[in-house]
Amino acid sequence: MDTLIEKLTYCIERGKVNKDAPYPPDLRGQEGSDELAALALENHISPDDILEACIEGMQRVGDKFGRNEVFVPELLMASKAMYAVMKHLKPYFESGAIKTKGKFIIGTVAGDLHDIGKNLVSMVVKGNGWEVIDLGIDAKPQKFIDAIKNHPDCTAVGLSALLTTTMINMAKTVEEIKRTFPNTKVIVGGAPVTRDAAMKMGADAYGKNPQEAVEFLSSIAR
C-alpha cells in the first residue's frame, strides 16, 4: 500500500494525469493519478491518506517552483493531476469524511483583468487541502468585504494584481478589509508587488509564489 501512495505522490509531483496522458514523456503509458486514486480507494486506503499523498506531491512541486527548478507549465500539470484525484475524493469531502484545513478567499483587485497568477495560487492552495473561495477578476473592495461576511471563519484573504496601475486599488482593498475586519489576515502578490510594497499597504504577508501563500496559510491556521 505504501508503494501505491508513493506512486500517487510522484504522479502529482510530475503532473502525470492518467495512462493516456503524453506528459511527462518519461512516464508515457504508465498509470497516472486518476487510475491510482481509484485503485487506492478500491484497496481501502483512507481518503485522508490519499489527500495527504496529493498534498505531499503538490508541496514537492511547489518547492521546486520556488527554487526555479520547474516553471508554470509543470505547476499547471501537477494541478491537473491533483484535480484528477479530487474527482474521486469529492464524495468524501461532501459527506464530511475529509476535513479541509480552512478557507482562503482570493481575487484579482479592481481594474485588473488578469487571472493567471491568481488561478495558479488557487490551484496550489486547493491542492494543499484548503477550500478556496475565488472572487475572480476586477474584484472591488466591497466584493472582498461581502465574501468575508459570508465566510467569517476564513483563514486569510489573498489579493492579486498584475498591473502596476492597479496596485493603488490593492492598497485600498487592504485598507478596507483591515478597517472592517481588523483581525482578518491578508496576503498580497503579483508581478508588480514587492515585499516592501506589501508591508506599506498594511498587508500581513507577501507571496512571491504560490508555495509562499501555502506556507503563510499553514503558519496562521487555527
QUIWOFEN-V125021 format. One record per run of one state. SS is the DSSP state (A for helix, B for strand, O for the rest). FROM is the first residue (numbers start at 1). LEN is the number of residues. If there is no record, write none. Layout:
ss=SS from=FROM len=LEN
ss=SS from=FROM len=LEN
//
This chain:
ss=O from=1 len=1
ss=A from=2 len=13
ss=O from=15 len=10
ss=A from=25 len=3
ss=O from=28 len=5
ss=A from=33 len=10
ss=O from=43 len=4
ss=A from=47 len=20
ss=O from=67 len=5
ss=A from=72 len=24
ss=O from=96 len=7
ss=B from=103 len=7
ss=O from=110 len=6
ss=A from=116 len=12
ss=O from=128 len=3
ss=B from=131 len=4
ss=O from=135 len=4
ss=B from=139 len=1
ss=O from=140 len=1
ss=A from=141 len=10
ss=O from=151 len=5
ss=B from=156 len=5
ss=O from=161 len=3
ss=A from=164 len=17
ss=O from=181 len=5
ss=B from=186 len=4
ss=O from=190 len=5
ss=A from=195 len=7
ss=O from=202 len=3
ss=B from=205 len=2
ss=O from=207 len=3
ss=A from=210 len=11
ss=O from=221 len=2
//
